[in-house]
Structure formats: structure tokens, C-alpha cells
Amino acid sequence: MARFAGGVVTLLLFAGIVAHNAHGQAPALGDHFIFFVDGVNLDIPRVDGGEVADDPDGSDNKVLKLDNGQYAYHGFRFGATDLPDGMPRDMTANRDSGNVLHFRIMVDPANASSGGNEHALGIQLEDFAESIGETGNNPFRLRWIIPPDMRNGEWHEVSVVLPPPTYAELEAGKTDGTISGHEAQWIYAGSWAGFAIGLDLLGPDTAERPDLWREFEWNNVWSLGVHWDWDTFAGDPGGPIYLDDVFIGPADLDLGDAAGQPAAMSGVEVRTDGSANVISWTHNPDFGGYNVYFSGDPITDVSAGNVSFLQKVSAAPYEVRHDVEVPYAFSSAGSVLYYAVTSLSASGVENPDVSNSAVEIDNPDLVVSPPILSLTDAQAEALFNTINDSESMLSNENFPEGSMPFVVDDTHSQLSELGVTLPDNNDDLSASVWVAYYEGNDTMNLFPEVWIYAEVTDDILDFSPAADGPEGAWRYDSIELGWGNYDVRDAGGSVLGGSPHSDMMRGAYPDYQFRLSAHGSAASATAKTNVAAEGSSGDKPNLGGAAYESTANGYKMLAYFPTREIKYPGDADAAFPGEGDAPRFMPFTITLNDADGEGADPPRVHQVTWSLNPTVDNTWWNTPSQWQTVTMIHSSQYVPVSSEDEPELPEAYALAQNYPNPFNPATTIRFQLPKAEQVTLRVFDVLGREVAALLDNTSLAGGEHTVRFDASALTSGVYLYRLQAGASFVQTKRMMLVK
């Protein structure tokens, strides 16, 4: 995969587009909206924390299974700025016309106690917040509390009229008896923005930040789902919840026409495009859309554990580009990948038959992610001495030969937290991170360890106060790692699909979060570490050791984590790390926090994560299924890529047509450089007005590069994008945004 490093290039984009603010301008939901009937409505961009599953009562009916989690909110997402393929909906007319929220529900009895708070489990709607914190309009909740008698593992059917628009009107109706029965289960449940706002159910009279209380925004609803609002791992595990026949509309809405299954899919082709695979097919107007799946093994059943969902397609172009990155040694098949496409009805009902729509392709140019290698006794001792020698200069010198860094930059990262933004460029925030493990040596009384060395580029250093512990250092400049101590295949996942855990787990397949943070002034900060896991053990601050060093354009950190203490033996976590030389495919990601000294609360303004998993959202820290799979392998079994296998540099400058085109709302721009250059890439409207600066005199290495352009804030129209590389190359191309 191309990296942005060294050299200079300029790329510009043009188009006739007017920016708009999605907040307050959401489209109406319509006189009725079916969320789920044997499939997910194609107008819903994404479902988080759930999957279409067989009815647990044994019938062949399809239902939505939502897995429980600690303070988890799983369900349907219309989208907003963090989901560029959708936007909130206006439900004002539905409320005013007396529509109902209808659903069938089966609640696992493990959810009976709700952590001791009966209000902590419910069907929830949440409005969208463009920012979070003490200065933001935070996301507020409307929740229908699931009654205790419905938490019995049996199906219940509910039609509940949408409540009055304000907290005061709802509570007044409960008091005077005009709102009773199931309708009285509605509550306006406040917000959580790193602190409570009205969560004591006192609404605007709350003692919890009354200055930040806002009414629920019916014209700005972005999600509907189930909220487990308690610590489900503290001796109260919770369980899944199943939903079916979910809609908002008139109580007598007929769902019969929505349940029909389309014909089976056929006529799928796949081709290579550099390191990417492109899956395409001819559109059948009888179909409402398509689901695309991939695997490292032949696909005969899309519900199999080794098959991963790639993308839903409901509009032209009817093809999907899969920019594949595979872990080192992921398969004996090497570069062969398998794909399948299923047909969907307009209501999202899927025909899973792929007997005529499964294809395979051999792409020798697949991108391979770096492995995590083992340290020798001498290397581990040298790194330990570096930590404890204040005169030592931090470097990757003692990491295993052939170690490659995990690069977190604008070619390999995603926005990973609601309420923050992407960094402006790589100088604002990027990093190279080396990771290795040490198996220990019983003879020498040396214990197993995980070692991390990071070189961070950051134009403004804003660290946590010197007196603070590392637990809250995520609010400032810091580095975090998601680490699953298991092979994803053993846990029921797949090498390409990743971990099956929708929340961090303990026991045989435990998940952890490591944090490296500097405290104090940039010139002489103190390095600290923290390990977090779910359950009673919680945070373990200052575990292991760490060292910090400032640089001209950022900072370096070296740290180790003694794994015997990480594994929480009292909680029966698995041994760590695994023994033997066989490759271990583990869930992993690196996340960078950036405060930028702007005085905000919290101070952090940027956060990106290394994982390119398409499910990454604002719960990456608690959702291992959003992490990417990497290989942990003994150094003796690792064969470095030789220089002969490295791709040759392009012979000339070139700017490719964006893909897809037309697009909505995001597209990818690709270009190539024969050498390192300074690059500028900008977008303009047809009147020559700049609407986006994607690269601004950025240093790039020679090779192929890709830049993602998100036009969510722009209107439909023709745009121009212009690339300038060094002093000699300038090229402009057209693209079209169609919403």
C-alpha cells in the first residue's frame, strides 16, 4: 500500500457545489418506514452490533439478532457526518400523526436485572449531535423501557404510540393518566457526553449539568436500536435481543408485501485493478439491491463463519472495489480471494443462494500488513535497558530484523470517534509504530512482554497534566492499541473477517486496550502506561515501563507491558502470548489521540485508528470486531519481503479518473508519482471556487497513492479535481456527485 512520506505533490478538485448543514434539514421519514422484515431496509446505511439470523424459536423466519454489550447501543443507523452514506431523518410528522413504533421482540432472560436499574434496557432512538462536550449539542435519547415481564426469552409483539414532543408533556401525561400502559414506558433519557446530562430522569431539572439539557430533536433522528445501559460484564452478563417486523407508521400497516424473497443472483464477474479486486454485475430491475461477501475460502453459504460481509449496493454503479489488505501468511492459497453476491428485495429481504454468483480471483499484488515478531533474549534486555537509561536515545534499533512499522496516516486510518475530526494532514497527526512480543525465559527468570515503539508526528503537543494518571490521558495527545489475545479463528471469527466480538471479552478470548501517554511539558514529559479490560479488574495504570523523547516535529515513546500481569489471572484470562511458531491471527489496531491545545473540553480534537475495517465507528475502543487482523509470528518463521519483490516506481506522473463516478457521497482519487514530490490536491466548483483541499503541499513518496474525497456536505453537481506535483506536473479531471 502506498504511504504518504517524502516528496511533494499538489492535487486540486473543482465543482459546482454548495455546502449545506445536515443538522435540521433531515429528510422526512415518510408516512411509514419499515426497518426490518426478514431483512434490513435498503434505505438504512448500516446496522451496528447485529446480524440477520434464524429465528431462535426454530422457524425459518429471519430476525435481527443484536448482541449485548457494556453500555452498548446496537441497531439501525441512518447516518450523519460519521456515516457519509446517510443522514438523519425528520420524524416530526410521524409523531404528530399518531404513528406507532411497532416491533416483535425476544429478550434473553440474562437481561432481566438490567444491572439493577430497570431503566437501563430499552428500545432507543437517538438524535444526532455534530459535536460532543460542554460546548456541543449532545446526542439525546428517547427510550422505551422493556418491561420486566417481556424479558423472558419469548416473543412479544408491541405497538406503542410515539410520545409527546417534550419531557414535560410526557411526564405530565403520565401524572394525569392520559398516558398509561405501554405508552408510559417512554422516557426522555438524557445524554452522555463523557459526563451525564439528565440521566437521573429529572429532565431539565436534573442535577447533572442542567445547563446542557436539550429536548430530543424529532427532526434530527439518526438511529433506532437497543441500549444496554449498564456494565454487562460485572457479574451481570446480559444476553442477545432479537427484533422482527420493526416499523414506524400507522398501527394497521400491512407487512405482507415486504416479506417476499427475490430470485437468486447470477452473472457476477471479478477483475484485478492493482492491489484491489473489483466485483461487478448487470443490474436486474426486479431487485432492490445486492449484498457482496468475501472470504479466503470458497463461498457456498454466506452465513458461514469464514465469510465476511463487504458492502450493500442499492444504486449504480453496480460494482464494488475491494481494496484488500491481508495479514502476513494469512492463507496457504496466497493471493486467491473468493466473492459472492446475493440479491435483495426493496425491503431488504435476501435470497442467500449464491450457486450462480460465487467467483474467485488470484491477485498477486495484494497488500500485506506488517506482522508482529518475537524478540530474542538479547533484544528484550537491550530494550529494557533503554527504558531505564535516561541517556538512551529511543529508536527501533533493537526490534527484530525485518520488523515493519504500522503506519497510521491519511492513507491508512479512519475517523474513529464521534465528536472529533480528521487531522488536517500528516504533519498534524501521523505515526509509525513498531510492535513485538517476548516469550520470556524461565531459566533467566524473564517474563513475557509486549513491546511498543512509536514515532509520532504532531505539530502541537498537548499532554495530560504531570500529576494525572494515564486512565484519562485519552483526552490529550496519546497512543492506544486494541489487542485481542487469541487467534480469531479459535474465537469463531475468520482471518479476513476478524474477531466475532462486538464487545470486549474476557476468559479464553480476552481483549485489551493499551495506552501510552506523556504527561507534563513537551520538553520533559513523563511517560505512563495503562491497560484496560472489561469487568472488575478495570484499568491497570503504570503497568510495565515507558520512556518519552521529544522530536523536532512530535515525539517518540517506547513501552513494555508484562503480560503475566495483563492477563488478570483472577479472571481466568488465557495465557499471553501464545506459544509455538505457528502464525497467530489476532485482532489489532492502533489509535492516535490529538489535543492540539485548543482549550476544548475534552481537549482532544482529532482521533484516527489504523484499522481499515469498514465497520469502524465511534465504539472502536470497545468493539474488537472493528479491529483489523494481523499476524503474530515467531521471528524464525518470518521471511521478509526481498527488495526484488518490491514494486517498481511508475515511469511517469498520472492522475486517474475518480472511482466510483458518478458517486454519492464519497469517491477515491488515485494518482502515481515517478519520484518523491510535494503534492497539492484540491477540489473546485465549475466557477473555480475551492470547496476542498485534500492535500496541501504534502510530501509523498514515489509510487501509487489514493485519496478519499467525502462530499457529504456538498450538493449534487459537476466538480473538478486538480493535481499538482512538484513544479512540472498539473492535471485536472471532472467528476459528478449525484445525491
Stockholm file with secondary structure:
# STOCKHOLM 1.0

chainA/1-739         MARFAGGVVTLLLFAGIVAHNAHGQAPALGDHFIFFVDGVNLDIPRVDGGEVADDPDGSDNKVLKLDNGQYAYHGFRFGATDLPDGMPRDMTANRDSGNVLHFRIMVDPANASSGGNEHALGIQLEDFAESIGETGNNPFRLRWIIPPDMRNGEWHEVSVVLPPPTYAELEAGKTDGTISGHEAQWIYAGSWAGFAIGLDLLGPDTAERPDLWREFEWNNVWSLGVHWDWDTFAGDPGGPIYLDDVFIGPADLDLGDAAGQPAAMSGVEVRTDGSANVISWTHNPDFGGYNVYFSGDPITDVSAGNVSFLQKVSAAPYEVRHDVEVPYAFSSAGSVLYYAVTSLSASGVENPDVSNSAVEIDNPDLVVSPPILSLTDAQAEALFNTINDSESMLSNENFPEGSMPFVVDDTHSQLSELGVTLPDNNDDLSASVWVAYYEGNDTMNLFPEVWIYAEVTDDILDFSPAADGPEGAWRYDSIELGWGNYDVRDAGGSVLGGSPHSDMMRGAYPDYQFRLSAHGSAASATAKTNVAAEGSSGDKPNLGGAAYESTANGYKMLAYFPTREIKYPGDADAAFPGEGDAPRFMPFTITLNDADGEGADPPRVHQVTWSLNPTVDNTWWNTPSQWQTVTMIHSSQYVPVSSEDEPELPEAYALAQNYPNPFNPATTIRFQLPKAEQVTLRVFDVLGREVAALLDNTSLAGGEHTVRFDASALTSGVYLYRLQAGASFVQTKRMMLVK
#=GR chainA/1-739 SS CCCCCSSBBEEEEEECCCCCCCTTCCCBCCSCEEEESSBBCTTCCEEESEEEEECTTSSSCEEEEECCCTTEEEEEECCCTTSTTCCCBBCHHHHHTTCEEEEEEEECGGGTTGGGCGGGEEEEEEECCSCCSTTSCCCEEEEEECCGGGCSSSEEEEEEECCCSSHHHHHHHHHHTSSCGGGGGEEEEEEESSSEESTTTTGGGCSSCGGGCCCCCTTSEEEEEEEECSCTTSSCCCCCEEEEEEEEECTTCCCGGGGCCCCCCCCEEEEEETTEEEEEECCCTTCSEEEEEEESSCCSCTTSTTEEEEEEECSSSCEEEEECEEETTCCTTTTEEEEEEEEECTTCBEECCCTTTEEEEECTTCEEECCEEECCHHHHHHHHHHHHCTTCCCCSTTSCTTCCCEEESTTSCEECSTTCBCCSSTTTSEEEEEEEEECCBTTTTBCCEEEEEEEEECSSCCCBCTTSCGGGGGGSSEEEEEEECSCTTTTTCBTTTBCCCSSCCCTTSCEEEEEEEEESCSSSCEEEEEEECSSTTCEEETCSEEEEEEETTEEEEEEEEEHHHHTCGGGTCCCSSCCSSSCEEEEEEEEEEECTTCCCSSSCCEEEESCCCTTCCTTGGGCGGGSEEEEEECGGGCCCCCGGGSCCCCSSCEECCCBSSSBSSEEEEEEEESSCEEEEEEEECTTSCEEEEEEEEEEECSEEEEEEEECTTSCSEEEEEEEEETTTEEEEEEEEECC
#=GC SS_cons         CCCCCSSBBEEEEEECCCCCCCTTCCCBCCSCEEEESSBBCTTCCEEESEEEEECTTSSSCEEEEECCCTTEEEEEECCCTTSTTCCCBBCHHHHHTTCEEEEEEEECGGGTTGGGCGGGEEEEEEECCSCCSTTSCCCEEEEEECCGGGCSSSEEEEEEECCCSSHHHHHHHHHHTSSCGGGGGEEEEEEESSSEESTTTTGGGCSSCGGGCCCCCTTSEEEEEEEECSCTTSSCCCCCEEEEEEEEECTTCCCGGGGCCCCCCCCEEEEEETTEEEEEECCCTTCSEEEEEEESSCCSCTTSTTEEEEEEECSSSCEEEEECEEETTCCTTTTEEEEEEEEECTTCBEECCCTTTEEEEECTTCEEECCEEECCHHHHHHHHHHHHCTTCCCCSTTSCTTCCCEEESTTSCEECSTTCBCCSSTTTSEEEEEEEEECCBTTTTBCCEEEEEEEEECSSCCCBCTTSCGGGGGGSSEEEEEEECSCTTTTTCBTTTBCCCSSCCCTTSCEEEEEEEEESCSSSCEEEEEEECSSTTCEEETCSEEEEEEETTEEEEEEEEEHHHHTCGGGTCCCSSCCSSSCEEEEEEEEEEECTTCCCSSSCCEEEESCCCTTCCTTGGGCGGGSEEEEEECGGGCCCCCGGGSCCCCSSCEECCCBSSSBSSEEEEEEEESSCEEEEEEEECTTSCEEEEEEEEEEECSEEEEEEEECTTSCSEEEEEEEEETTTEEEEEEEEECC
//
